[in-house]
Amino acid sequence: MARCCDGNLQCDAVLVSNPEDVCYLHSWEHGSFGELFDPVAAEQSKRGCGACELIHLQERHASGRPICLHLSLMEALHLVSKGTLQIWQAHQPSEVADSRGTLLSEAVCWQLFAANSLRFPYEYAAYCALRTAGWVVRSGVTFGADFSLYAPTAERKAHAMLCALVAVPSLDPQRNWCWLQQHVRLCHHVAKGLLLCEVATSDTQQQHGECNLAELSGRACLARLDVRMLRVATWSPAKAHAASSSTQHHAPHALVPVASSSGLGAPNSELNEPIVD
């Protein structure tokens, strides 16, 4: 039976402080969720006394200091939907019904998290599709992307295989080929592949008109969204010339369809395993 962990909602993140819960959620075999940090250093950072640094589990055992797990809202909601996490919100000072606060349902979590950003429902749909495909999904901010993807069979110290970008045509009209070229160059520099996740309302929903996704429940929202994945492959003139003597023009980048999902309640079979060139 899967472990059910406890977390506390803190502004735009969920913090897990129980050591056993931290080890369970952050372990590679259970999905490697969240980032570890030292709460003492975090408090010092707020006071201007030092920097808040991410740490490793081994350092906790060496120092004996407490450790917390910082979960993004997407990670937290995904864990709630799987029954692996309970999220508590602190009461107001006058309320003392439960020292842990108020237990938030999945529906309430969705409403709170989706209210923070118009992109949240779309990014969460892409996140769930990638997790369903079997990837270990972590933040891609280091590479200027939305997510970095790791093969589940890799070791924790392995490098990410792909960077993933979430494109929402209805919200990102400015994202064009020039924008894509910038990420292609960066991914090439850091030796990563690039996966483009285009998220939009399904054709059926478009016929009935757009709706406010934040007003729906999380599961109902995902059922209205399609996630289309495209692997962006770079083009080498030398390799292209060697492979074919044809004079046909080649595009600088090839968008290779990887998989699509018509609602995440019943994902396509192609999403069951990571896509590796």
N, C-alpha and C positions, 0 to 999 in steps of 0.2 A: 504494500500500500504506500502511495506517495505521501511524503511528509507535507503537512500544512504549516506554513511559517507565518509569522506576524511581522507587519511593517507599519510604520507611522508616516502619515502624509505630512510633508514639510514643503510648503509652497509648490515648487515645480519638480519635486522628486519624492521618492518614498525611501525611508531609511529603515534598515533592518539591523538590530543591535544584538539579538541573541546569538552567541558564538556558534551554536550548533546550526541555527538557521543560516547564518552567514556562510559557513563551510558548505552546507548542503546546496544552496542556491548558486554559489560561485564555483562549485566544483565543475570540472570539464564534463564529466559523465552526466551531469544534470543540466547542461546547457550553458554553463559559464555566464550567468546573468550578473549584471551590475559591475561596479568598480569599488574596490576597497579603499577606505581612507581612515585616517586617525582622527577621531572626534576631538581629541585634545588639541591637535595641531590646527583643526578647523576653527576651534574657538579662539585660539591665539591669533589666527589669521584675521578673524573678525575684529579683534582688538588691535590689529596692526603690530602684533608681536612676532610674527613669523608667517611662513607659507604653509598652506594646506597641501600635503603631498600624498599621492596615492602610494599605497604600500602593499606588500605581499603577505600572504598568510604566515609564511615562515618567520617574518619579522615580528609578528605578534607573539609567537611562542618565544622568541629570543628576548623581547623587551618586556613581556608581561603586561603591556598596555592594552586597553580595550580597543576593539576594532568594529567598524560599522560597514555596512554594504549600502552603497548609493545606487538605487534603481531609477532608471528613467521612467517617465509615466507610461511609455509604450511597453517597456519590460514588465512593469508592475501590473498593468491591465491584462497583459497576456497571461501572466502567472495566476491572476485572479480567475480568469476564464477557464484555466486548467484545474482550478481548485487547489493550487499549490501555495497560494498566498492569501492572507487576510489583511486588509488595510484598515487601520484605525485613524480617526481624526480627533485631535485633542478637543476636549470640552472647553467652554468658556470658564474662566476662573470660578464663577458662581456655581457651576455644575459639578457634582461629585458622584454621579450615579455609578460610574466605573472608572477606576484610575487610568485605564488605557484609553478612555474616550469613547467615541461612537464608532461602531463597526459599520463600514461602508459596503453596500451591496455592489455587485458588478454594474448594475444600471446607474447607480449614483456615481460611481467612479467614472463611468463613461461620460456622464453629463459634466462633471467637474473638469475632466481632462480635455474633452473636446471643446470646452468653452475657452480654453487658453489659446487656441490657434485654429484658424480655418483649415490649415493643412493637416492637423492631427488625424482626422478620420482617414485621409488618403495615405499618410505615412504609416499609420497603424495597419491598414489593409495590406500594404506592401510588406511590412514587418511580419505579419502573420503568414503571408504567402511564402516568404523566404524560410521561416521556421518550419512551416509545413513541408517544404521541399527538403528539409533535413539539414540546412545550414546552421552553424553556430553564428548568430548575428550579434555584432557588437558595434559600438559607435564608430563612425567613419570620419569623425571630425579631424583626426590627425592627417588624413589624406584629402581633406576638403570635400568629402562625400557624406551622404546620409548614413550609410552603414558600411562596415567592413565584414566580409564573409569568410568563414573558416570551415574547412571540411571537418565533419564530426569525427572522422577517423584520425585526424591529426593530433599531435601532442599539443599541450598548452603553449609551449614555447614556439610553435610553428608560426610562420608568417601567414597573414591573410592572403587568400587566393584572388579575391575579387573586391572591388569597390562597387557599391551600389548607389545609384542616384534615383530619387523618386521624382518623376515628372508628372505634374498635374496640369493638363492643357487648359482647363477652365480657370486656373489660378495663376499659371506661369506663362503668359503669352510671350514674355521676353526671352524665354529659353529657346535659342535657335542653334544653328550649326556652329556658330562662333563659340557659344557657351559650351557646347559639347566638345569642341576642339580643345578648349582649355583643360578639360578634365581628362581627355585622351592623352594629352602631353604629360600631365602630372602623373597619371597612372603608369605611363610608359617609364617615367623617371624613377618611380618607386617599384617597378617590376610587378605591377598588379594588373589583372584584367579588369574590364569595366562592364558592369551590367546596368542597363537602363530599365527601370520599372515604371511603366506608364500606367497611371491609375485614373479611371474615369467611371462614371455611372454606366451601367449596362445599357445596351440598345433598348431593351424593354422599358427601363426606367426613363430613358430619354424621351420615348414616345409619350409617356405620361407626364412629362415635365420634371424639372429639377425640384428637389426637396431640400430642406435644411437637415443635413446629416447629423448635426449635433443634437437635434431633437429626437432622434431615433435611439433605440437601444443599440449597444455595440454589435450584437449579432445581426440585428435587422439591417444595420448600416452596411456591414460586410457583405450581406446578401445582395445589396444594391450596387456593389462596386466590382468592376473587372480589373484585374491586374495582368498586364501584358509585359513579359520580360523579353528584352532584346540584348543580346551579347554584342558589344561594339568591338569589332576586330579591326586592327590597324592594317593598312595596305602598304606593302613594300614594292616599289617599282622594280627592283632587281629580281625579287622572287616571282613577281607577276610575269616578268619577261622570260624568266627561265621556265616557268610552268606552261606558258603558252606563247606561241608566236603570233597570236591574233593581234590585230591592231585595234581591237575594240577598246573603247575608253573605259577605264576603271575608276570607281569612286574612291576618294581618299580613305573613307571609312565604310565598312560594310556593317549594316545593322542586321544581325542574324537572329531570327526569331528563336527563342528558347522554349517558352511555355506561356500559357495563358490560363486564367482562372475565371470562370463565370460564377462569381460568388465564391466565398471561401468555405461555405458549408459543405460543398462536395467538390473538392479540388480535382483537377485533371490528373491522370496517372503520371504525366510527365513531371509533376511537381514532387513526386514521392522520393526522388533521389537528387542530390546536388548535380548540377550540370557542369561538367568539366570538359574542356576542349581536349 
